[in-house]
Amino acid sequence: MTTREWSARVTARSDALDLDRSVFTWRDPRRIARSLKRSAEHSHRRKSEPYRSAMSMLTFYINRAGDNLGAGQRRVLEQAKDELRRAFGRGPRGRATKRSKQRR
């Protein structure tokens, strides 16, 4: 099995998250982030907190796509990271914001 086949299988059949079909091809970063957040929060098979699972899957896809990912879609997915941080009440680089700390 080639690396490409392996990463495609992981993305399509993640054991931790049930992803919406073609989620990484969408052009709306907020929609991607909402979908990943929903998938992570509803999954009972993930091993870490929902934020980490969602961000890991997004980062995995970006890294494995490599040069095959066009500049425009890479930009959308990088923006989806920022949207995901916001959706989970995280600041830059995953730091919790004052607002999210107050909710605990």
PASE-691555 format. One record per residue: x, y, z of N, C-alpha, C, CB in turn; residue in one letter. Coordinates in steps of 0.2 Angstrom, whole numbers, padded with zeros to 4 digits, always signed. Glycine has a CB too. Layout:
REM residues N
XYZXYZXYZXYZA ...
REM end
This chain:
REM residues 104
+0004-0006+0000+0000+0000+0000+0005+0006+0000-0005+0000+0006M +0003+0011-0004+0007+0017-0005+0005+0022+0001+0007+0020-0012T +0009+0027+0002+0008+0032+0007+0002+0036+0005+0014+0037+0007T +0001+0037-0002-0005+0041-0004-0012+0036-0002-0005+0042-0011R -0011+0030-0004-0017+0026-0002-0019+0026+0005-0016+0019-0005E -0013+0025+0009-0014+0025+0017-0017+0031+0019-0007+0024+0020W -0015+0037+0017-0017+0043+0020-0024+0044+0017-0013+0049+0018S -0026+0042+0011-0033+0043+0009-0037+0039+0013-0033+0041+0001A -0035+0033+0015-0039+0028+0019-0040+0031+0026-0036+0021+0019R -0035+0034+0029-0036+0037+0035-0041+0042+0035-0029+0039+0038V -0040+0047+0030-0045+0052+0030-0052+0050+0029-0043+0057+0024T -0053+0045+0024-0060+0043+0023-0063+0039+0028-0060+0039+0016A -0059+0035+0032-0061+0030+0037-0058+0031+0044-0060+0023+0034R -0058+0037+0046-0055+0039+0052-0059+0035+0058-0055+0046+0054S -0055+0031+0062-0058+0028+0067-0061+0032+0073-0054+0022+0070D -0058+0038+0073-0059+0043+0079-0065+0048+0077-0053+0047+0080A -0066+0050+0071-0071+0055+0069-0075+0052+0063-0068+0061+0067L -0081+0054+0063-0085+0052+0057-0086+0059+0053-0093+0049+0059D -0082+0060+0048-0082+0066+0044-0087+0066+0039-0075+0067+0041L -0089+0073+0038-0094+0074+0032-0090+0072+0026-0097+0081+0032D -0094+0070+0021-0091+0068+0014-0088+0074+0011-0096+0065+0010R -0082+0074+0009-0078+0079+0005-0077+0085+0009-0081+0081-0001S -0077+0085+0016-0076+0091+0020-0070+0095+0019-0076+0089+0028V -0065+0092+0017-0058+0096+0015-0058+0099+0009-0053+0091+0016F -0063+0098+0005-0064+0101-0002-0068+0107-0002-0066+0096-0007T -0072+0108+0004-0076+0114+0004-0072+0120+0004-0081+0114+0011W -0076+0126+0001-0072+0132+0001-0074+0137+0006-0074+0135-0006R -0078+0135+0011-0080+0140+0017-0076+0137+0023-0087+0140+0018D -0071+0141+0026-0067+0139+0032-0072+0138+0038-0062+0144+0033P -0077+0142+0039-0081+0142+0044-0085+0135+0044-0086+0148+0045R -0088+0134+0038-0091+0127+0037-0087+0121+0039-0094+0127+0030R -0081+0121+0037-0076+0116+0038-0075+0115+0046-0070+0117+0034I -0074+0121+0049-0073+0121+0056-0079+0118+0060-0071+0128+0058A -0085+0121+0058-0091+0118+0061-0092+0111+0061-0097+0122+0059R -0091+0108+0055-0091+0101+0053-0086+0097+0057-0090+0100+0046S -0080+0099+0058-0075+0096+0062-0077+0096+0069-0068+0098+0060L -0079+0101+0071-0081+0102+0078-0087+0098+0080-0083+0110+0080K -0092+0098+0076-0098+0093+0077-0095+0086+0077-0103+0094+0071R -0091+0084+0072-0089+0077+0072-0085+0075+0078-0085+0076+0066S -0081+0079+0080-0076+0078+0086-0081+0078+0093-0071+0083+0087A -0085+0082+0093-0089+0082+0099-0094+0076+0100-0093+0089+0100E -0096+0074+0094-0101+0068+0094-0098+0061+0094-0105+0068+0088H -0091+0061+0093-0088+0055+0093-0086+0052+0100-0081+0055+0089S -0087+0046+0100-0086+0042+0107-0080+0038+0106-0092+0038+0109H -0077+0038+0100-0071+0034+0099-0064+0038+0099-0071+0030+0092R -0065+0044+0100-0058+0048+0100-0055+0047+0106-0060+0055+0099R -0048+0048+0106-0044+0047+0112-0042+0053+0116-0038+0043+0110K -0043+0059+0113-0041+0065+0116-0047+0070+0116-0035+0069+0112S -0046+0076+0118-0052+0080+0119-0054+0082+0112-0050+0087+0123E -0060+0084+0111-0063+0086+0104-0059+0091+0100-0070+0089+0105P -0056+0096+0103-0052+0101+0100-0046+0098+0097-0050+0107+0105Y -0043+0094+0101-0036+0091+0098-0038+0086+0093-0033+0087+0104R -0043+0082+0093-0045+0077+0088-0047+0081+0081-0051+0073+0090S -0051+0086+0082-0053+0090+0076-0047+0093+0073-0058+0095+0077A -0042+0097+0077-0037+0100+0074-0032+0095+0071-0033+0104+0079M -0031+0089+0074-0026+0084+0072-0028+0082+0065-0026+0078+0077S -0035+0081+0064-0037+0078+0058-0036+0083+0052-0045+0076+0058M -0037+0090+0054-0036+0095+0049-0029+0096+0047-0039+0102+0052L -0025+0096+0052-0018+0096+0051-0015+0090+0047-0014+0097+0057T -0017+0084+0049-0015+0078+0045-0017+0079+0038-0019+0072+0048F -0023+0081+0036-0025+0082+0029-0020+0087+0026-0032+0084+0029Y -0019+0092+0029-0015+0097+0025-0008+0095+0024-0015+0104+0030I -0005+0091+0029+0002+0089+0029+0002+0083+0023+0004+0086+0035N -0003+0079+0023-0002+0073+0019-0004+0075+0012-0007+0068+0021R -0008+0080+0011-0009+0082+0004-0003+0085+0000-0015+0088+0004A +0001+0089+0004+0007+0091+0002+0006+0096-0005+0012+0086+0000G +0010+0094-0010+0010+0098-0016+0004+0097-0020+0016+0097-0020D +0000+0092-0018-0006+0091-0022-0012+0095-0020-0008+0083-0021N -0011+0099-0015-0016+0104-0012-0014+0110-0015-0016+0104-0004L -0019+0113-0019-0018+0119-0022-0017+0125-0017-0024+0121-0027G -0014+0130-0019-0013+0136-0015-0020+0139-0012-0009+0142-0018A -0025+0139-0016-0031+0142-0014-0035+0138-0008-0036+0143-0020G -0035+0131-0009-0038+0127-0005-0033+0126+0002-0039+0120-0008Q -0027+0127+0001-0022+0127+0007-0024+0133+0011-0015+0127+0005R -0025+0138+0008-0027+0145+0012-0034+0144+0015-0027+0150+0007R -0039+0141+0012-0045+0139+0015-0044+0135+0021-0050+0136+0010V -0040+0130+0021-0039+0125+0026-0035+0128+0032-0036+0119+0024L -0031+0132+0030-0027+0136+0036-0032+0141+0039-0021+0140+0033E -0036+0144+0035-0041+0148+0039-0046+0144+0043-0045+0152+0033Q -0047+0138+0041-0052+0134+0044-0049+0132+0051-0053+0127+0041A -0042+0132+0052-0039+0131+0058-0040+0137+0063-0031+0130+0057K -0040+0143+0060-0042+0149+0064-0049+0148+0066-0040+0155+0060D -0053+0146+0062-0061+0146+0064-0062+0140+0069-0065+0144+0057E -0058+0135+0068-0059+0130+0073-0056+0132+0080-0054+0123+0071L -0051+0136+0080-0049+0138+0087-0054+0143+0090-0042+0142+0086R -0057+0147+0086-0062+0152+0088-0068+0148+0090-0065+0156+0082R -0070+0142+0087-0076+0138+0088-0075+0135+0095-0077+0133+0083A -0069+0133+0097-0068+0130+0103-0066+0135+0108-0063+0125+0102F -0066+0141+0107-0064+0146+0112-0057+0147+0113-0068+0145+0118G -0053+0145+0108-0045+0145+0109-0043+0151+0106-0042+0139+0106R -0037+0154+0109-0034+0159+0106-0028+0157+0101-0030+0163+0111G -0024+0161+0099-0019+0159+0094-0015+0153+0097-0014+0165+0093P -0013+0148+0092-0009+0142+0094-0012+0138+0100-0002+0144+0096R -0019+0138+0100-0023+0134+0105-0023+0136+0112-0019+0128+0105G -0021+0142+0114-0021+0145+0120-0029+0146+0122-0017+0151+0122R -0031+0145+0128-0038+0146+0130-0039+0154+0131-0040+0142+0136A -0044+0156+0129-0046+0163+0130-0049+0165+0136-0050+0166+0124T -0049+0171+0139-0052+0172+0145-0060+0170+0145-0052+0180+0147K -0063+0171+0139-0070+0169+0139-0071+0162+0140-0073+0171+0132R -0067+0158+0137-0068+0150+0137-0066+0148+0145-0063+0147+0132S -0061+0151+0148-0059+0150+0155-0065+0151+0159-0053+0153+0157K -0069+0156+0158-0074+0158+0162-0080+0153+0162-0077+0165+0160Q -0081+0150+0156-0086+0145+0155-0085+0138+0159-0087+0143+0148R -0079+0137+0161-0077+0131+0165-0079+0130+0172-0069+0130+0165R 
REM end
